[in-house]
């Protein structure tokens, strides 16, 4: 272990859609083979390198793991990105936090510059990162419109603070957004879906709006006509929290630490849909692949 690293006994690991893409060799970051999936963990510190001073052995910590490795009983990570969390948060909840809430806050605050009073449209809103975006958006003072497929998913979006909901199985996204915004369109779109949902969001983004490209859960990478960007003066902004965290780990650790008090007092409520034992990781991935999940899936050791 290097002087700047930390060894963690993993108690819980978050399961995310990018894990599936990494297994299939389709993710933007392609790890060297063989590799272990798992982009976020919670556990206890076993050992700290000599250069790590902000945590100590025995402490409860959570962390993002850009290169994977979380589906394991132990993991070694750069100490700068490892974040302590209080005893009032259990390991399962902590493991549901780094990727979803880190991505949502990084996207809306750092990349999207969401302002109080603006209108935010969250696509794929019933997933882990979508629900986090709803909650972060409300925390930042935005009006939040959540789009998902099916009444059960939309009910959960309401529970997490959405002001308005759109069922894009049965409603036209563009027309509904236009109706909800008096024809003005939304200020910010949070899009982890891609595909046709992105294409529709281009047609309901407002003047000088920002479309945040989080990922492509639909499996379809969309294209946007440059003339549409010109006519509405809007921005299409890439959001890669993992790479940012690897380049600026202390910044990401401080971001997560700034959000943890809101978990403690209940303003942010990570939703764990189901847990699986570590040896049932394939079954957990199948649940996400089958789009049955509302919130997060967690592996426990």
Beta strands, then each sheet from edge to edge (+ up, - down):
strand 1: 5-15
strand 2: 40-48
strand 3: 60-64
strand 4: 74-78
strand 5: 83-84
strand 6: 119-122
strand 7: 143-148
strand 8: 164-167
strand 9: 186-191
strand 10: 205-213
strand 11: 235-238
strand 12: 272-277
strand 13: 296-300
sheet 1: 4+ 1- 2+ 3- 5+
sheet 2: 4+ 1- 13+ 12+
sheet 3: 8+ 7+ 6+ 9+ 10+ 11+
end
